[in-house]
């Protein structure tokens, strides 16, 4: 097994190499990883530290946040495990392949959890009895375990002929390559096309269609539902605004998911199926446009905390409380240093009478 790198004849490149591009990309990857880790960790902390926040939906959100944290960790992790120094051995390629597969698992997890949340919301609205009891029981632990198992098994079945980014080569900061290629008895071309089709369907198209249909049904019913028994017009307006905010949040989740993943999946579909390359063995794309599409897709691990902060009052209040406590702690530590620096001058003036009194005694 060997790694196909920038010397491969099937490497698709853009213009002459410019290190500024790679520096900017590393900066974007760093910001993405840092924000994903911090924001999603805070999200988990908010839910797990407040029993009232530990609803079934929020526990699913925590599962998604954990996968997004792992996605954030996987970004800088690949700088080490997929670095030029480690890729020229079988063990190095296996480590890189494991870490790359871990990253793919996290995005499958996030997508499957998004679908699971949509199903849970759908059951909560359409399978509820007249007294408000859900007729179909929804087991959160079973749902979380199922999403993790499905994601791991799905990615493990396609963890060969992996297209990776190779970091810190002698000539380039970032380039691309294909590792763990098989020639016999498997055809690498068939394996890669199968893998691309599986990811396209399992991680994007099917989840997008299911979630869109469920949320469309939910939105249609919620908007048409009459508020029965409302004696207060103010309360009626408040509930109406709350419903609109909920529907808007669902729409934003789908739009953000589509914006992040549509470009890169469209690119793969065109290159592997619509206008396939004659030789896919060792093929990888090193163009700036592809790197930007790739960054856009991996940045999807950042946006859920922002969406919940904007559209969910409880999450926004909890985030603001954390920010307030953090700011107060910073203010307490900073002034204390300044006071300690200026304290001697004040003490010297105020302590003179006491010193004279002590001397008189």
N, C-alpha and C positions, 0 to 999 in steps of 0.2 A: 504494500500500500504506500502511496506517496501523495503528497499534497500538490495540487495544481495551483501554481501561484502566478505572479505577474508575468512570468516568462511563457506561460501557456499560450499557444497560438489562438485559443478560443476566448481569450480575455477581451472583453469589450471595454474600450477605454474612451474617454472624452478627449479634451485637448491635452496639450503638454502638461506634465505634472506641476502642480502648484501647491507647495506645503501650506500656504495660508488656508486653503480649503480644508485640509485635514485638521489644522489647529482649531478652526471654527467648529468643525464637526465634533472634535473631542470636547470642546467647551459646551456644545449643545448636549452631548451625551452625559457629561458630568452634571450639568444643571438638571437634566431629566432624572438621572439616578438619585441625586441628592434630594430633590423635591419629592420624588415618589416614596423614598424611604421615610423621610420626616413626616410628610403629610399623612400617609397611610398608617404610620405608627401612631400618630395622634388620633386618627380616626378609630383605630382599634382600642386605644386607651379610653376614649370617650365612651364607647359602648360597654366595655368590660368593667369600667369603674362605676357605672350607673345602672342599677338593676331595672329602673324604669325604661332605660334605653335598650334593654336586652329583649327586644321583640324578635319574632321569627325573621322578618325582613332584615332587621339590623344585624342579626347574627349571620345571615347570608352576605350582607355587606362586609362584615368582618372577614369572612372567608375570601371574598374578592380582594379586600385590602391586603390580606396576607400574601396572596398570589402576586399582587402588584408590588409589594415590598421585595419579594424574591426576584421579580422582574428588574427592579431597580438595582439590586445587588448583582444580578447577572451581567449588567452593562459593564461596570468596571472589572468584574471578574474575568470577562473575556479578554481584557487587555493583557492579563497575565497568562491565562490558559491557552489563548489563541495568538500568543505573541510569536514572532519569527523564531525566537530561540528555542521554543518548545515543539514546534510543528514538524521538525525534521526527524522525528522518531515515532514509532508506532504508539508508544505510551503517551506521548504528547498529543498526538492526534485523537486518541481515545478520550483523554481528559478534555480536550477542546470540544469534541463531539458531545460528551456528557453535559458540559456546561451550556453549549448551544441548545441541546435538547431540553435542558432545564428551563431555559428562557422561553422556548416554544411551549412547553408545558404550562408555564405561568399565563401565557396569553390564551391558551385553550381554557384554562381554569377560569379566567376572568370572563371569557365569552360564555361558557357554560353556566356560570353563576348568574350572569345577566339574564339568560333564558330562564333559569330556575326562579329568579325573583319575579319575572313576568308571569310565570305559571302560578306562583304563590299569590300574586295580586289578583290574577284572574279567578282562581278558586275562591279567594276571599270575597269576591263580588258576586259571582254567578252561581256559586254552590253554597249559599248561605240560607239557612232556614228563616222562617218568619220571626223567630225569637232571636235571631242573630248568631246562631250556632252554625259553624261551617260543617256541612254534611260530609265532605271528604277531608279526612285528617291529613295534615301535611307534617311530615317528620323532618325537622331541620337537620338533625345529625345524619340521617340517612341520605338526605339530599347533598349535604356537604361531602360526605364520604364518597358518594356516587360520582360527583363531579371530579374529584381528585383521581379516583380510580380510572374513570373513562379517559381523562386527559393523559394520564401517565401511559396507559395501555395504547392509546391512539398514537401518541408520539413515538413510543418505543417501537411500534411496528414499522415506522418510516425513518428510523434513526440511522440511515445509511446514505452515502453520497450527499453529504450535508454541505451546503454552500455557506461559507463562513467569511468573516472579515479577518484578515491577517494584519496584526499590528506591529509597528516598530521594526520594519524591514530595513536593510541597509540603504535602500533607495527611496522608500516611501514610508510615511507614518502609518497610513492605512491603505491596504489594497484588499483584494478578495481572492478566494481560492475555494477548491472543493476537496473535502477530506473523506476518508473511509469509502473510497470508490470500490465497487466490485465489478469484476469482469466475468468470472466464471464461478458458479453456473448462472449468476444473475447478470442481466444487462443493465449497466449503470443508467443508460438512457431511459429504459422502461421504469426503473426504480425511481428516478428523479421525476418523471412525468406523473407516476402514480402518487408520489409524495406531494407534488404541487396540487394535483387534483383533490387529494384527500384534505389538505389544509384549506384549499379554497372552499370546499363544500362544508367541511366539519367545523372550521373556525370562523367562516365568514357568511357564506350565502345562506345555509340552512338556519343557523342561529338568528341571522338578521330577519329572514322571512317569518320565522316563528314569533320572534319578539314583536315585530312590526304588526303582525296580524292580531296578536293578543292585546297589544296596547291600543290598536285602532278600535277593537271591540270594546275595551274598557273605556276609552275616551268617548265613544259614541253613546254608551249607556250612561256614563256619569254626567255628561252634559245634558242629556234628556231627562234625567231623573228629577222628579219633583221633590221639593222639600216639604214633607207632610208634617202638620202639627206645629208649625213654627208660629209662635205668637209675637216674636220680635222681628221687626224688619231689619234691624241692625245685625242680629244674629244670622238672619237669612243671607244678607249680603256678605257677611264674613265667611260663611260656609261656601258660598258661591265663589268667592275669591280664592279660598283654600283649594277648591276643586280645580279651578283654572290653573293655579300654581302647580298642582300635582300633575295635571295633564301636560303642562309646559315642560316640567322636569322630565317626564317620560319621553317627550319629543326630543329634548336636548340630548338625553342619553343616547338615543338612536342616531341622531345627527352627528354627534361627536364620534361615535363608534364607526359610522360610515365614512366620515371624512378621514379618520385615521387609517383605516384599513383598505378602502376602495382603491387608492392609487397603486399600492404595491401588489395587490391581488390582480388588478387589471394588467399591470406590467407582466406578471408571471403568466397570466392566461395568454396574452399576446405572444410572448416569447416561446411558450411551450406548446400552444395549441393553435392559436389563430394564424400566426406566422412563425412556425417553429424553425429553430436553427437547424441547419443540416447536420451539425455535429454537436450534440449536447454534452459529450464527454469532456469534463474539465471546464465547461463554459461557466463564466461568471461575469457580472456586470460591474465595472469599476467607474462608471460615469458619475458625475456630480448629481445629476437628476435622480439616479437610483439611490444614492446615499441619502438624499433629502427625503425621498419616499420612505426609505427604511427608518430614518429618524422619526418621521411623522407617525409611523406605525408603532414603534416602541414607546413613543411618548404617550400612548393611550393609558399607560399605568399612572399618569399624573392627574388626570382630569376628574375622576370621581369625587375626591375630596372637595374640589372647587365647586362641582355641581351641587353637592349636598350642602355646602356652605351657603350657596346662593339661594337655593330653593327650599331648604328644610330649616325651620325656625329653631328646632331643638339642637341640631348640629351647629348651626350658626352661633347660638348662644353659648354652647359648650366650647367651641373654638375661640370665641371672643373672651371667655373666662380664662382659658389657658393663656391667651396672649396678654390679658390684663395681669395675671399672676406673674408671668415671666417678666413683663415690663416693670412691675413693682419691685421684683427681686433685683433687677438690674439697677433700678434707681436707688435702692437701698445700699447696694454695694458701691456704686459710683460716688455718691455724696460722702460716704464715710471716709473714703480716701482723701477727698478734698478737705474735709473738716480736720482730719488728722494732720494734714500739711499746714493748715492755718492755725490750728489750736495753740501751739506754743506761744505765738505772739499775743493771743488773747489772755492766755493763762499768766504770762509774765506780767501783764499790766494789772490783772485782777488779783494776782497772788502777792503783789508787793505789800499791801497792807497786812496780809496774814503773816508774811515773813517778818515784818517789823514787829508785829504783836508778839510773835514767837520769840524774837530776840529780846523784847522788853521783859518777857516772862523769864 
